[in-house]
């Protein structure tokens, strides 16, 4: 199964139930465990709840919502390109490599500028407190 240097964890596949193993460090990082890629694909296609699927492939978001997001991002990108809006440093730490964060996609030019780290933290905060979306 593995040497003492790289111990492996034995588990049952979440899709087919077959016994398999993985490195302990890999096992700890994952929420679900599969014996191979085809089992993982089968699980995603047949059993994975829609809210956990990829947002760009039916992740619980309607086509209308997706198109609103795409249009808002496009509108903002064009405004930045045409120098109508200036990209600002991160509002939290001042990092010059900032990203736009939309609170409301119906207002495409109303954004907060956040670095990658603070942008992810903002999304985590919103996901943990859904009432913030209202």
N, C-alpha and C positions, 0 to 999 in steps of 0.2 A: 504494500500500500504506500509506503513512504519511509524515509529514514527518520531517525530521531531528530535530525537537524530540521526537517520539514514535516512535522506531524500532520496527518490528514484527519478530517472529521468525516465520519460515515453518517449518511442521512438517507431518507427516502424521498424520492422525487415528488414534488408537489403536483405533478401532472399525472404520471403513470404509476407512482408508488414504488418503482424499481429502486433497489438499493444502489447508492453511488457514493463517491467521496470527493472531497475538495480540500485545498489547503486551508488551514485554520484561519489564516488572515483573510482569505477570500470569503470563507463561510460567514464570518462575523459581520462583514460589510453588507451582506445581502438580506433582503426581507424574505424572499422566497428562493427555493433551491431546486435545480433541475439536473437531470442526468446528462442531457445533451441539448444542443441548439434546437433540434426539431421538437423536443418536448416543450421547450420554452416558447417556441413559435405557436405550437398547438394550444398551449395554455393562454397565451395572449389573444389568440383568435377566438377561442371558445369560452373561456372561463373568467378572464380578467374583467373586473367591474369597469364600466365606462369612465368613471371619474379618475381611474388610475391609468387609462390609456394615454398615449401620446396626444398632446393637444392639437397637433396638426393632422391627426388621423382619427377624428371623431372622439376627442377627449372630453365629451360632455358639453361641447360648445356647438351651437347651431351654425349653419353655413352663413346666416345673416350676421351673427356676432363676429365670426371670423372675417367676413368681408369688411365690417366696420373697423376692426383692428388693422387690417391690411391698409385700408384707405387712410386711416389716421397716421400710420407710420409713414406711408408714402408722402402724404401732405407735409408732414414735419420734415422729412428728408429733403423735399423740394425747397421748402422755406429756408433750411440751413444752407443748401447748395446755392440758392439765389441771394444769400446774405440778408434775408428778411428777418431771420432769427439767428442770434449768435449762440454757439455752443459755449456754455459756461462751465467752470470747474465744479466739482462735486460740492453740493450744498452742505455736506457734513464735514468732510475732511479737506476739501480744497484740491483734490487730485485733478490734474488737467485732463486726464483720460476719463471723460464722463459719458454717461448714457442717458437718454431721455426716459423718464418714467411717467406714463400716462395714468392719472387717477380716473379720468373719464374720457373714453375714446370718442365721444361725440364732440369733444373740444380738442381737436388734434394739435393745436398750438399751445395749449395749456399744459406744460410739462414741468417736472422737477428734474434737475440735472444731478445724477448720482453716479459715483464710480461703481464698478462691477460689484465690489464687496457690499457696499451700502444698498445697491439696487436689489441684490439677492436678499439682504436682511429685510428690506421693505416688503418684498413679496412674502417672505416667511411670516412677518408680522401680520400681514393682511390675511394670509391663509389660516393663521391660528386664531384670528379674530374676524370672522366673516362679516360681522355687523359694521366693520369699517368701510365696507364697500357701499353702504347705503348713504 
